[in-house]
Amino acid sequence: MSSTEFTGTDVETPAGLADSARALADGRTTATRLVTEALARIEASQDTLNAFRHLRADAALAEAAEADRRLAAGERLPLLGVPVAVKDDTDVAGMPTHFGCAGERPDAIADSESVRRLRASGAVIVGKTNSCELGQWPFTEGPAFGATRNPWNTAHTPGGSSGGSAAAVAAGLVPAALGSDGAGSVRIPAAWTHLVGIKPQRGRISVHPHSDAFQGLTVNGPLARTVADAALLLDAVAGPHADDPHRPPPVQASAAARRDPGRLRIALAWRPPLTLTGTAPHPHVRRAVTEVAEALARLGHHVEEARPRYGLIGFGFLPRATAGIAELAALHPEPALLDARTRSALRTGTRLGGRVLRAAREREVRQHRRIGALFHPVRGRAGSGRPGFDVLLTPTTALPPPRIGRFDGLSAWRTDVAITEACPYAWPWNVLGWPGINVPAGFTPDGLPVGAQLLGPSRSEERLISLAAQLEADRRWYEHRPPARY
């Protein structure tokens, strides 16, 4: 089958996260078998998809054998023996954290908090997935590792910056993976690879050893084929490190995925924040998101077009984003190896630090009030008005996935304009620190996936997960899988 052909439901792929965990607990398979098969799929697909930067085959097999001994002894943990992957911005002891960069880096001496929690849940980490340089673009390409390709069509990007994790899950190399999201970097690749991607509330999943990653913009989040799998991974890794500044109260994501959301008021917004690019959703994206809105209405929800008051939220994003890049770029031992666009962002972040950066952080409280007004009742004269909305629905991206190489050779400015035209919808929720979920919305006539965002106010993950699960039961997006790439 050529890379441009669309496939339906005839491709058999490995079991998902929850199914794998159940099969292990029931004795219907072994961790050694699951990990061995995952490693074989990864190796076989690497020339085609290039989803991974590092594998830890020997260590993963040893951990799988130990998981089998623990399972045989009657021990049960949520993910005991299940293979998963993490993004290469995440410290795994004994492995370098390149974060998309060229050059040599020392091995991490300790696990990040999210990896520590994964291990505590029993998961076996098989490797680290590719990311663009310092996570700053919605494509996963670079001279350090080449291009990661979309399993649905290998001429196109899977998105970024968690493109390696998305490609690995969409292709069935692993049942689920962690990514990170600083401007849509979980939700964008989820949209472009037909996955569920959760951007949780800031602080829900620890980013330690970073205390406030990218000035509070970046959070870790799961990528999976189903809501239940994404919720299970979220439950496994959620929780703070002792040094974390953001500590929202716990949620029960898996329980929420089994719960009816009730009848909700859903705002549908087509216009993105002001970006000066004149961006509007591509007709295929608009059609797909309209179908999601119609499905929600058919399920009994009130869906109404509305316009969030984004204001000039970009002034709160740019200093924080470029300062985050500057902080990481300044730590690189060989700055000359960095992409010229990264060095440009480093200079911008340095100029916008200090007072400008502090003002951007302080502006967040006002942004919460202005944009959060969408979720609060509006009272008019003589008792008139409207109730607040519960959820905001938008496209996840304005365009379908671009072709590999679309951004090659562009200046820093032209790259920023091009990615803003493609992806204007996701980043405001990083400024706010609030949760959102990408759900698969369908396909273009050429078989390229596109997505829709379910966005909520502070700490609303459970409502969003319940709604996404209800939508999944209706639309059954998990039945559509890409061609086998291994």
C-alpha beads as a LAMMPS data file, in Angstrom:
LAMMPS data file: protein, C-alpha beads

486 atoms
485 bonds

1 atom types
1 bond types

-500.0 500.0 xlo xhi
-500.0 500.0 ylo yhi
-500.0 500.0 zlo zhi

Masses

1 110.0

Atoms # bond

1 1 1 0.000 0.000 0.000
2 1 1 1.433 3.401 -0.929
3 1 1 1.939 6.091 1.679
4 1 1 -0.899 8.165 0.252
5 1 1 -3.608 5.538 0.454
6 1 1 -6.173 5.607 3.235
7 1 1 -6.918 2.466 5.187
8 1 1 -9.986 1.698 7.273
9 1 1 -10.275 -0.964 9.931
10 1 1 -8.469 -3.888 8.348
11 1 1 -5.035 -3.405 9.919
12 1 1 -4.463 -5.387 13.093
13 1 1 -2.420 -3.486 15.659
14 1 1 -1.299 -4.404 19.187
15 1 1 -3.612 -3.985 22.149
16 1 1 -3.989 -0.638 23.848
17 1 1 -2.745 0.333 27.287
18 1 1 -5.717 -0.840 29.367
19 1 1 -6.132 -4.046 27.363
20 1 1 -2.423 -4.850 27.722
21 1 1 -2.572 -4.285 31.468
22 1 1 -5.606 -6.564 31.778
23 1 1 -4.026 -9.292 29.643
24 1 1 -0.936 -9.244 31.851
25 1 1 -2.947 -9.330 35.073
26 1 1 -5.067 -12.216 33.743
27 1 1 -2.048 -14.218 32.650
28 1 1 -2.998 -14.147 28.956
29 1 1 0.391 -12.750 27.934
30 1 1 3.732 -11.848 29.475
31 1 1 5.633 -8.625 29.878
32 1 1 8.613 -10.196 28.131
33 1 1 6.475 -10.918 25.091
34 1 1 4.908 -7.440 24.990
35 1 1 8.250 -5.665 25.379
36 1 1 10.019 -7.922 22.881
37 1 1 7.304 -7.325 20.300
38 1 1 7.320 -3.557 20.925
39 1 1 11.098 -3.385 20.448
40 1 1 10.817 -5.421 17.237
41 1 1 8.134 -3.064 15.861
42 1 1 10.216 -0.024 16.730
43 1 1 13.332 -1.408 15.046
44 1 1 11.382 -2.472 11.960
45 1 1 9.699 0.936 11.595
46 1 1 12.672 3.150 12.342
47 1 1 13.780 3.609 8.728
48 1 1 10.198 4.474 7.753
49 1 1 8.884 6.500 10.700
50 1 1 11.978 7.447 12.714
51 1 1 9.899 7.828 15.884
52 1 1 12.617 7.111 18.458
53 1 1 15.858 8.848 19.424
54 1 1 17.030 6.227 21.944
55 1 1 16.061 2.673 22.817
56 1 1 16.849 0.941 26.099
57 1 1 16.339 -2.603 24.813
58 1 1 18.500 -4.536 27.281
59 1 1 17.224 -2.634 30.317
60 1 1 13.608 -2.894 29.158
61 1 1 13.867 -6.650 28.640
62 1 1 15.408 -7.089 32.073
63 1 1 12.604 -5.016 33.612
64 1 1 10.029 -7.059 31.696
65 1 1 11.459 -10.291 33.088
66 1 1 11.282 -8.828 36.586
67 1 1 7.680 -7.724 35.948
68 1 1 6.821 -11.298 34.941
69 1 1 8.248 -12.576 38.218
70 1 1 6.220 -10.031 40.160
71 1 1 3.037 -10.876 38.237
72 1 1 3.581 -14.583 38.851
73 1 1 3.936 -13.841 42.565
74 1 1 0.523 -12.161 42.563
75 1 1 1.590 -8.509 42.560
76 1 1 -0.715 -6.122 40.722
77 1 1 -0.037 -2.530 39.706
78 1 1 -1.880 -0.388 37.145
79 1 1 0.742 -0.802 34.385
80 1 1 2.887 -3.667 35.636
81 1 1 4.835 -4.996 32.643
82 1 1 3.249 -2.720 30.001
83 1 1 5.677 -1.109 27.494
84 1 1 5.438 2.673 27.105
85 1 1 7.605 5.460 25.711
86 1 1 8.538 8.941 26.878
87 1 1 9.559 12.034 24.950
88 1 1 13.208 13.023 24.742
89 1 1 12.730 16.085 26.908
90 1 1 12.217 13.776 29.878
91 1 1 15.070 12.562 32.094
92 1 1 15.510 8.798 32.288
93 1 1 18.426 7.790 34.498
94 1 1 21.332 6.464 32.461
95 1 1 20.206 8.063 29.196
96 1 1 20.995 11.473 27.654
97 1 1 18.231 14.056 27.278
98 1 1 18.941 15.689 23.924
99 1 1 15.526 17.369 23.492
100 1 1 15.932 17.418 19.724
101 1 1 19.412 18.922 19.780
102 1 1 22.626 17.796 18.114
103 1 1 25.817 17.155 20.070
104 1 1 26.723 15.022 23.033
105 1 1 24.933 15.257 26.350
106 1 1 25.739 13.474 29.600
107 1 1 23.457 10.740 30.851
108 1 1 20.808 11.837 33.322
109 1 1 21.727 10.796 36.839
110 1 1 18.125 10.485 38.026
111 1 1 14.643 9.931 36.654
112 1 1 12.282 12.844 36.250
113 1 1 9.276 12.729 38.563
114 1 1 6.969 11.554 35.761
115 1 1 9.315 8.662 34.962
116 1 1 9.585 7.799 38.645
117 1 1 5.799 7.568 38.800
118 1 1 5.669 5.498 35.608
119 1 1 8.093 3.032 37.141
120 1 1 6.102 2.997 40.382
121 1 1 3.027 2.011 38.360
122 1 1 4.997 -0.912 36.893
123 1 1 5.421 0.417 33.345
124 1 1 8.439 -0.610 31.271
125 1 1 9.976 2.336 29.392
126 1 1 11.266 1.027 26.070
127 1 1 12.803 4.254 24.795
128 1 1 12.697 7.986 24.216
129 1 1 10.860 9.485 21.261
130 1 1 11.962 12.226 18.898
131 1 1 11.199 15.892 19.437
132 1 1 12.075 18.984 17.456
133 1 1 14.800 21.205 18.877
134 1 1 13.771 22.366 22.374
135 1 1 10.131 21.634 21.555
136 1 1 9.453 24.918 19.806
137 1 1 7.789 23.874 16.514
138 1 1 4.743 21.820 15.437
139 1 1 6.905 19.508 13.314
140 1 1 9.476 16.901 14.346
141 1 1 12.408 17.399 12.018
142 1 1 16.012 18.430 12.497
143 1 1 19.626 17.735 11.548
144 1 1 20.251 15.920 14.831
145 1 1 17.913 13.016 14.036
146 1 1 16.267 13.572 10.629
147 1 1 12.512 13.703 10.116
148 1 1 9.878 11.780 12.030
149 1 1 7.056 10.809 9.675
150 1 1 3.318 10.433 9.971
151 1 1 2.096 6.797 9.946
152 1 1 -1.004 7.840 7.996
153 1 1 1.083 9.293 5.176
154 1 1 4.856 9.271 5.440
155 1 1 5.198 12.309 3.185
156 1 1 3.673 14.390 6.004
157 1 1 4.707 15.389 9.511
158 1 1 3.047 13.843 12.564
159 1 1 3.271 17.279 14.157
160 1 1 5.348 18.385 17.078
161 1 1 6.947 18.799 19.280
162 1 1 5.759 15.424 20.630
163 1 1 5.772 14.019 17.100
164 1 1 7.845 10.965 17.969
165 1 1 5.461 9.949 20.741
166 1 1 2.436 10.506 18.486
167 1 1 3.931 8.549 15.584
168 1 1 4.873 5.683 17.914
169 1 1 1.366 5.370 19.350
170 1 1 -0.507 5.918 16.084
171 1 1 1.588 3.235 14.371
172 1 1 1.013 0.776 17.227
173 1 1 4.684 0.625 18.220
174 1 1 3.689 1.196 21.856
175 1 1 0.196 1.372 23.367
176 1 1 0.693 4.864 24.829
177 1 1 3.373 7.487 25.372
178 1 1 4.064 10.675 27.271
179 1 1 4.553 13.959 25.489
180 1 1 4.791 17.550 26.611
181 1 1 2.693 20.548 25.627
182 1 1 3.964 24.133 25.777
183 1 1 1.959 25.556 22.868
184 1 1 -0.067 22.556 21.743
185 1 1 2.769 20.025 21.494
186 1 1 0.581 17.124 22.682
187 1 1 -2.698 18.239 21.103
188 1 1 -1.299 19.176 17.666
189 1 1 0.420 15.826 16.967
190 1 1 -2.596 14.027 18.416
191 1 1 -4.795 15.876 15.907
192 1 1 -2.508 15.061 12.990
193 1 1 -2.159 11.343 13.877
194 1 1 -5.756 10.516 14.947
195 1 1 -5.078 10.181 18.678
196 1 1 -6.437 11.348 21.998
197 1 1 -4.006 13.813 23.548
198 1 1 -4.533 15.347 26.980
199 1 1 -2.992 18.639 28.048
200 1 1 -3.706 18.585 31.789
201 1 1 -3.947 21.429 34.268
202 1 1 -0.597 23.044 35.039
203 1 1 0.990 21.022 37.842
204 1 1 -1.191 17.941 37.309
205 1 1 1.833 15.959 36.075
206 1 1 5.109 17.088 37.570
207 1 1 7.732 18.527 35.236
208 1 1 10.464 18.106 37.880
209 1 1 13.482 18.524 37.682
210 1 1 12.130 21.708 36.083
211 1 1 10.207 23.765 38.581
212 1 1 8.116 25.828 36.142
213 1 1 8.892 24.605 32.620
214 1 1 8.977 27.309 29.943
215 1 1 7.766 29.909 32.440
216 1 1 4.688 27.847 33.269
217 1 1 3.648 27.155 29.674
218 1 1 4.723 23.513 29.438
219 1 1 3.036 20.504 30.985
220 1 1 3.413 16.766 30.381
221 1 1 0.500 14.802 28.943
222 1 1 -0.509 11.404 27.548
223 1 1 -1.029 10.316 23.954
224 1 1 -3.165 7.222 23.291
225 1 1 -5.666 5.784 20.844
226 1 1 -8.584 5.863 23.289
227 1 1 -9.799 8.102 26.082
228 1 1 -9.600 5.231 28.577
229 1 1 -5.942 4.603 27.716
230 1 1 -5.050 8.296 27.963
231 1 1 -6.878 8.550 31.292
232 1 1 -5.092 5.472 32.638
233 1 1 -1.703 6.940 31.761
234 1 1 -2.714 10.277 33.289
235 1 1 -3.684 8.559 36.544
236 1 1 -0.377 6.676 36.589
237 1 1 1.845 9.763 36.300
238 1 1 -0.231 12.486 37.975
239 1 1 0.979 14.029 41.191
240 1 1 3.501 16.587 42.389
241 1 1 7.138 16.460 43.361
242 1 1 7.874 17.936 46.770
243 1 1 9.479 20.992 45.118
244 1 1 6.712 21.738 42.602
245 1 1 5.152 25.221 42.774
246 1 1 1.836 24.151 41.176
247 1 1 -0.150 21.534 43.101
248 1 1 -3.766 21.152 41.922
249 1 1 -5.938 18.709 43.894
250 1 1 -6.026 15.121 42.560
251 1 1 -8.404 13.917 39.869
252 1 1 -9.644 10.442 39.002
253 1 1 -9.248 10.366 35.254
254 1 1 -10.105 6.701 34.657
255 1 1 -13.276 6.988 36.714
256 1 1 -14.229 10.090 34.735
257 1 1 -13.817 8.153 31.472
258 1 1 -16.532 5.764 32.665
259 1 1 -18.940 8.494 33.798
260 1 1 -21.704 10.201 31.837
261 1 1 -20.877 13.908 31.489
262 1 1 -24.481 15.057 31.827
263 1 1 -25.985 17.642 29.504
264 1 1 -23.428 20.384 28.886
265 1 1 -23.383 23.824 27.315
266 1 1 -20.664 23.848 24.670
267 1 1 -19.332 26.975 22.971
268 1 1 -18.067 26.491 19.411
269 1 1 -15.434 29.048 18.418
270 1 1 -14.001 29.362 14.910
271 1 1 -11.995 32.560 15.266
272 1 1 -8.533 32.076 16.820
273 1 1 -6.753 34.708 18.919
274 1 1 -5.320 37.724 17.124
275 1 1 -2.183 36.631 15.258
276 1 1 -2.118 39.145 12.355
277 1 1 -1.938 36.242 9.864
278 1 1 -5.587 36.245 8.824
279 1 1 -5.806 32.573 9.684
280 1 1 -9.073 30.711 9.187
281 1 1 -9.668 26.969 9.400
282 1 1 -9.098 24.994 6.218
283 1 1 -12.412 23.828 4.691
284 1 1 -11.618 20.185 5.481
285 1 1 -10.853 21.106 9.088
286 1 1 -14.022 23.172 9.381
287 1 1 -16.116 20.323 7.964
288 1 1 -14.609 17.797 10.389
289 1 1 -15.050 20.000 13.465
290 1 1 -18.606 20.819 12.381
291 1 1 -19.321 17.092 12.372
292 1 1 -17.965 16.842 15.931
293 1 1 -20.248 19.723 16.978
294 1 1 -23.210 18.012 15.330
295 1 1 -22.409 14.763 17.133
296 1 1 -22.293 16.601 20.463
297 1 1 -25.671 18.172 19.752
298 1 1 -27.094 14.792 18.791
299 1 1 -25.834 13.422 22.134
300 1 1 -27.994 15.999 23.906
301 1 1 -25.608 18.864 24.533
302 1 1 -26.399 22.489 23.790
303 1 1 -23.881 23.713 21.184
304 1 1 -23.759 27.394 20.357
305 1 1 -21.249 29.506 18.460
306 1 1 -19.436 31.970 20.705
307 1 1 -16.313 34.083 20.712
308 1 1 -13.870 33.895 23.645
309 1 1 -12.419 37.253 24.640
310 1 1 -8.784 36.372 23.961
311 1 1 -7.646 39.977 23.880
312 1 1 -3.934 40.450 23.201
313 1 1 -3.011 37.163 24.841
314 1 1 -0.022 36.820 22.519
315 1 1 1.762 39.469 24.582
316 1 1 1.553 37.057 27.489
317 1 1 2.843 34.144 25.424
318 1 1 5.829 35.431 23.470
319 1 1 8.058 36.564 26.372
320 1 1 7.391 33.346 28.270
321 1 1 7.979 31.065 25.291
322 1 1 11.194 32.715 24.141
323 1 1 12.504 32.980 27.709
324 1 1 11.931 29.243 28.094
325 1 1 13.879 28.536 24.913
326 1 1 16.648 30.904 26.020
327 1 1 16.960 29.185 29.400
328 1 1 17.412 25.754 27.821
329 1 1 19.545 26.923 24.888
330 1 1 21.944 28.660 27.260
331 1 1 22.661 25.283 28.873
332 1 1 23.686 23.609 25.596
333 1 1 27.420 22.794 25.688
334 1 1 27.863 23.572 21.958
335 1 1 25.583 26.519 21.067
336 1 1 26.909 26.626 17.484
337 1 1 25.146 23.310 16.854
338 1 1 21.740 24.843 17.526
339 1 1 19.424 25.753 14.652
340 1 1 19.753 29.383 13.593
341 1 1 16.071 29.844 14.478
342 1 1 16.771 28.606 18.002
343 1 1 19.624 31.077 18.364
344 1 1 17.264 33.826 17.187
345 1 1 14.711 32.790 19.838
346 1 1 17.492 32.784 22.429
347 1 1 18.318 36.404 21.590
348 1 1 14.650 37.400 21.689
349 1 1 14.107 35.614 24.990
350 1 1 17.103 37.337 26.489
351 1 1 15.828 40.758 25.379
352 1 1 12.315 40.069 26.682
353 1 1 13.449 38.768 30.049
354 1 1 13.353 40.673 33.309
355 1 1 10.613 43.287 33.541
356 1 1 8.819 42.271 30.321
357 1 1 8.732 38.646 31.387
358 1 1 7.477 39.520 34.861
359 1 1 4.703 41.638 33.334
360 1 1 3.711 38.727 31.088
361 1 1 3.433 36.415 34.077
362 1 1 1.458 38.980 36.084
363 1 1 -0.974 39.455 33.181
364 1 1 -2.168 35.853 33.546
365 1 1 -4.591 36.693 36.361
366 1 1 -6.408 39.223 34.157
367 1 1 -6.402 36.741 31.273
368 1 1 -8.063 34.173 33.529
369 1 1 -10.843 36.630 34.318
370 1 1 -11.381 37.843 30.747
371 1 1 -11.315 34.474 28.946
372 1 1 -12.832 32.648 31.905
373 1 1 -15.927 34.848 31.597
374 1 1 -17.009 32.426 28.865
375 1 1 -17.583 29.809 31.567
376 1 1 -19.541 32.076 33.916
377 1 1 -23.188 33.200 33.718
378 1 1 -23.895 36.535 32.059
379 1 1 -26.591 38.537 33.828
380 1 1 -28.459 41.252 31.975
381 1 1 -31.159 43.718 32.887
382 1 1 -34.415 42.516 34.409
383 1 1 -33.006 39.054 34.969
384 1 1 -32.035 38.459 31.360
385 1 1 -28.734 36.893 30.373
386 1 1 -27.348 33.450 29.678
387 1 1 -25.772 30.672 31.706
388 1 1 -22.081 30.088 31.359
389 1 1 -20.638 27.480 29.024
390 1 1 -19.096 24.276 30.380
391 1 1 -16.717 23.472 27.512
392 1 1 -15.157 25.318 24.593
393 1 1 -14.872 23.458 21.254
394 1 1 -12.397 24.673 18.611
395 1 1 -10.326 23.162 15.841
396 1 1 -7.018 21.913 17.209
397 1 1 -5.189 23.184 14.116
398 1 1 -6.222 25.396 11.225
399 1 1 -4.593 23.155 8.610
400 1 1 -4.159 19.431 7.981
401 1 1 -0.647 18.047 8.602
402 1 1 1.958 19.760 6.372
403 1 1 4.379 17.875 4.190
404 1 1 7.815 16.944 5.467
405 1 1 10.240 19.756 4.640
406 1 1 7.546 22.455 4.528
407 1 1 9.510 24.581 7.013
408 1 1 13.023 23.877 5.714
409 1 1 15.163 26.905 4.949
410 1 1 12.776 29.438 6.427
411 1 1 14.003 32.307 8.550
412 1 1 12.948 32.508 12.167
413 1 1 10.283 35.080 11.267
414 1 1 8.894 33.112 8.321
415 1 1 8.850 29.928 10.425
416 1 1 6.869 31.703 13.129
417 1 1 4.374 33.021 10.578
418 1 1 3.981 29.607 8.930
419 1 1 3.415 27.746 12.181
420 1 1 1.000 30.420 13.401
421 1 1 -1.009 30.002 10.204
422 1 1 -1.115 26.227 10.769
423 1 1 -1.582 26.155 14.550
424 1 1 -3.270 29.280 15.990
425 1 1 -5.718 27.578 18.342
426 1 1 -3.789 25.594 20.958
427 1 1 -1.321 27.922 22.675
428 1 1 -3.710 30.243 24.628
429 1 1 -4.577 27.400 26.994
430 1 1 -0.875 27.066 27.838
431 1 1 -0.810 30.715 28.867
432 1 1 -3.830 30.095 31.085
433 1 1 -2.536 26.779 32.453
434 1 1 -5.959 25.154 31.956
435 1 1 -6.736 21.662 30.588
436 1 1 -7.678 20.605 27.081
437 1 1 -8.078 17.406 25.094
438 1 1 -7.638 16.739 21.407
439 1 1 -10.124 14.268 20.004
440 1 1 -9.935 12.822 16.479
441 1 1 -12.317 14.759 14.228
442 1 1 -11.961 12.812 10.995
443 1 1 -9.934 12.857 7.798
444 1 1 -9.373 14.964 4.732
445 1 1 -10.331 13.395 1.386
446 1 1 -6.657 12.364 1.090
447 1 1 -6.834 10.466 4.385
448 1 1 -4.934 12.941 6.573
449 1 1 -6.196 13.165 10.172
450 1 1 -7.448 16.391 11.758
451 1 1 -8.624 17.067 15.302
452 1 1 -10.892 19.090 17.556
453 1 1 -10.131 20.541 20.983
454 1 1 -12.320 20.266 24.061
455 1 1 -11.141 23.062 26.370
456 1 1 -12.228 23.840 29.892
457 1 1 -11.655 26.211 32.798
458 1 1 -9.252 25.539 35.636
459 1 1 -9.102 21.942 36.909
460 1 1 -11.825 20.648 34.593
461 1 1 -10.057 17.500 33.368
462 1 1 -12.715 15.120 34.646
463 1 1 -15.523 16.873 32.761
464 1 1 -13.472 16.995 29.553
465 1 1 -12.511 13.330 29.853
466 1 1 -16.124 12.269 30.438
467 1 1 -17.271 14.249 27.420
468 1 1 -14.459 12.884 25.232
469 1 1 -15.328 9.319 26.266
470 1 1 -18.984 9.858 25.393
471 1 1 -17.997 11.273 22.018
472 1 1 -15.639 8.350 21.415
473 1 1 -18.392 5.815 22.117
474 1 1 -20.490 7.548 19.460
475 1 1 -17.840 8.130 16.800
476 1 1 -15.655 5.045 17.414
477 1 1 -12.537 6.715 16.050
478 1 1 -10.318 3.938 17.411
479 1 1 -11.565 1.657 14.629
480 1 1 -9.558 3.627 12.041
481 1 1 -5.856 2.766 11.952
482 1 1 -3.016 3.678 9.620
483 1 1 -1.196 1.253 7.342
484 1 1 1.304 -1.011 9.105
485 1 1 4.787 0.532 9.041
486 1 1 6.695 -2.400 10.546

Bonds

1 1 1 2
2 1 2 3
3 1 3 4
4 1 4 5
5 1 5 6
6 1 6 7
7 1 7 8
8 1 8 9
9 1 9 10
10 1 10 11
11 1 11 12
12 1 12 13
13 1 13 14
14 1 14 15
15 1 15 16
16 1 16 17
17 1 17 18
18 1 18 19
19 1 19 20
20 1 20 21
21 1 21 22
22 1 22 23
23 1 23 24
24 1 24 25
25 1 25 26
26 1 26 27
27 1 27 28
28 1 28 29
29 1 29 30
30 1 30 31
31 1 31 32
32 1 32 33
33 1 33 34
34 1 34 35
35 1 35 36
36 1 36 37
37 1 37 38
38 1 38 39
39 1 39 40
40 1 40 41
41 1 41 42
42 1 42 43
43 1 43 44
44 1 44 45
45 1 45 46
46 1 46 47
47 1 47 48
48 1 48 49
49 1 49 50
50 1 50 51
51 1 51 52
52 1 52 53
53 1 53 54
54 1 54 55
55 1 55 56
56 1 56 57
57 1 57 58
58 1 58 59
59 1 59 60
60 1 60 61
61 1 61 62
62 1 62 63
63 1 63 64
64 1 64 65
65 1 65 66
66 1 66 67
67 1 67 68
68 1 68 69
69 1 69 70
70 1 70 71
71 1 71 72
72 1 72 73
73 1 73 74
74 1 74 75
75 1 75 76
76 1 76 77
77 1 77 78
78 1 78 79
79 1 79 80
80 1 80 81
81 1 81 82
82 1 82 83
83 1 83 84
84 1 84 85
85 1 85 86
86 1 86 87
87 1 87 88
88 1 88 89
89 1 89 90
90 1 90 91
91 1 91 92
92 1 92 93
93 1 93 94
94 1 94 95
95 1 95 96
96 1 96 97
97 1 97 98
98 1 98 99
99 1 99 100
100 1 100 101
101 1 101 102
102 1 102 103
103 1 103 104
104 1 104 105
105 1 105 106
106 1 106 107
107 1 107 108
108 1 108 109
109 1 109 110
110 1 110 111
111 1 111 112
112 1 112 113
113 1 113 114
114 1 114 115
115 1 115 116
116 1 116 117
117 1 117 118
118 1 118 119
119 1 119 120
120 1 120 121
121 1 121 122
122 1 122 123
123 1 123 124
124 1 124 125
125 1 125 126
126 1 126 127
127 1 127 128
128 1 128 129
129 1 129 130
130 1 130 131
131 1 131 132
132 1 132 133
133 1 133 134
134 1 134 135
135 1 135 136
136 1 136 137
137 1 137 138
138 1 138 139
139 1 139 140
140 1 140 141
141 1 141 142
142 1 142 143
143 1 143 144
144 1 144 145
145 1 145 146
146 1 146 147
147 1 147 148
148 1 148 149
149 1 149 150
150 1 150 151
151 1 151 152
152 1 152 153
153 1 153 154
154 1 154 155
155 1 155 156
156 1 156 157
157 1 157 158
158 1 158 159
159 1 159 160
160 1 160 161
161 1 161 162
162 1 162 163
163 1 163 164
164 1 164 165
165 1 165 166
166 1 166 167
167 1 167 168
168 1 168 169
169 1 169 170
170 1 170 171
171 1 171 172
172 1 172 173
173 1 173 174
174 1 174 175
175 1 175 176
176 1 176 177
177 1 177 178
178 1 178 179
179 1 179 180
180 1 180 181
181 1 181 182
182 1 182 183
183 1 183 184
184 1 184 185
185 1 185 186
186 1 186 187
187 1 187 188
188 1 188 189
189 1 189 190
190 1 190 191
191 1 191 192
192 1 192 193
193 1 193 194
194 1 194 195
195 1 195 196
196 1 196 197
197 1 197 198
198 1 198 199
199 1 199 200
200 1 200 201
201 1 201 202
202 1 202 203
203 1 203 204
204 1 204 205
205 1 205 206
206 1 206 207
207 1 207 208
208 1 208 209
209 1 209 210
210 1 210 211
211 1 211 212
212 1 212 213
213 1 213 214
214 1 214 215
215 1 215 216
216 1 216 217
217 1 217 218
218 1 218 219
219 1 219 220
220 1 220 221
221 1 221 222
222 1 222 223
223 1 223 224
224 1 224 225
225 1 225 226
226 1 226 227
227 1 227 228
228 1 228 229
229 1 229 230
230 1 230 231
231 1 231 232
232 1 232 233
233 1 233 234
234 1 234 235
235 1 235 236
236 1 236 237
237 1 237 238
238 1 238 239
239 1 239 240
240 1 240 241
241 1 241 242
242 1 242 243
243 1 243 244
244 1 244 245
245 1 245 246
246 1 246 247
247 1 247 248
248 1 248 249
249 1 249 250
250 1 250 251
251 1 251 252
252 1 252 253
253 1 253 254
254 1 254 255
255 1 255 256
256 1 256 257
257 1 257 258
258 1 258 259
259 1 259 260
260 1 260 261
261 1 261 262
262 1 262 263
263 1 263 264
264 1 264 265
265 1 265 266
266 1 266 267
267 1 267 268
268 1 268 269
269 1 269 270
270 1 270 271
271 1 271 272
272 1 272 273
273 1 273 274
274 1 274 275
275 1 275 276
276 1 276 277
277 1 277 278
278 1 278 279
279 1 279 280
280 1 280 281
281 1 281 282
282 1 282 283
283 1 283 284
284 1 284 285
285 1 285 286
286 1 286 287
287 1 287 288
288 1 288 289
289 1 289 290
290 1 290 291
291 1 291 292
292 1 292 293
293 1 293 294
294 1 294 295
295 1 295 296
296 1 296 297
297 1 297 298
298 1 298 299
299 1 299 300
300 1 300 301
301 1 301 302
302 1 302 303
303 1 303 304
304 1 304 305
305 1 305 306
306 1 306 307
307 1 307 308
308 1 308 309
309 1 309 310
310 1 310 311
311 1 311 312
312 1 312 313
313 1 313 314
314 1 314 315
315 1 315 316
316 1 316 317
317 1 317 318
318 1 318 319
319 1 319 320
320 1 320 321
321 1 321 322
322 1 322 323
323 1 323 324
324 1 324 325
325 1 325 326
326 1 326 327
327 1 327 328
328 1 328 329
329 1 329 330
330 1 330 331
331 1 331 332
332 1 332 333
333 1 333 334
334 1 334 335
335 1 335 336
336 1 336 337
337 1 337 338
338 1 338 339
339 1 339 340
340 1 340 341
341 1 341 342
342 1 342 343
343 1 343 344
344 1 344 345
345 1 345 346
346 1 346 347
347 1 347 348
348 1 348 349
349 1 349 350
350 1 350 351
351 1 351 352
352 1 352 353
353 1 353 354
354 1 354 355
355 1 355 356
356 1 356 357
357 1 357 358
358 1 358 359
359 1 359 360
360 1 360 361
361 1 361 362
362 1 362 363
363 1 363 364
364 1 364 365
365 1 365 366
366 1 366 367
367 1 367 368
368 1 368 369
369 1 369 370
370 1 370 371
371 1 371 372
372 1 372 373
373 1 373 374
374 1 374 375
375 1 375 376
376 1 376 377
377 1 377 378
378 1 378 379
379 1 379 380
380 1 380 381
381 1 381 382
382 1 382 383
383 1 383 384
384 1 384 385
385 1 385 386
386 1 386 387
387 1 387 388
388 1 388 389
389 1 389 390
390 1 390 391
391 1 391 392
392 1 392 393
393 1 393 394
394 1 394 395
395 1 395 396
396 1 396 397
397 1 397 398
398 1 398 399
399 1 399 400
400 1 400 401
401 1 401 402
402 1 402 403
403 1 403 404
404 1 404 405
405 1 405 406
406 1 406 407
407 1 407 408
408 1 408 409
409 1 409 410
410 1 410 411
411 1 411 412
412 1 412 413
413 1 413 414
414 1 414 415
415 1 415 416
416 1 416 417
417 1 417 418
418 1 418 419
419 1 419 420
420 1 420 421
421 1 421 422
422 1 422 423
423 1 423 424
424 1 424 425
425 1 425 426
426 1 426 427
427 1 427 428
428 1 428 429
429 1 429 430
430 1 430 431
431 1 431 432
432 1 432 433
433 1 433 434
434 1 434 435
435 1 435 436
436 1 436 437
437 1 437 438
438 1 438 439
439 1 439 440
440 1 440 441
441 1 441 442
442 1 442 443
443 1 443 444
444 1 444 445
445 1 445 446
446 1 446 447
447 1 447 448
448 1 448 449
449 1 449 450
450 1 450 451
451 1 451 452
452 1 452 453
453 1 453 454
454 1 454 455
455 1 455 456
456 1 456 457
457 1 457 458
458 1 458 459
459 1 459 460
460 1 460 461
461 1 461 462
462 1 462 463
463 1 463 464
464 1 464 465
465 1 465 466
466 1 466 467
467 1 467 468
468 1 468 469
469 1 469 470
470 1 470 471
471 1 471 472
472 1 472 473
473 1 473 474
474 1 474 475
475 1 475 476
476 1 476 477
477 1 477 478
478 1 478 479
479 1 479 480
480 1 480 481
481 1 481 482
482 1 482 483
483 1 483 484
484 1 484 485
485 1 485 486
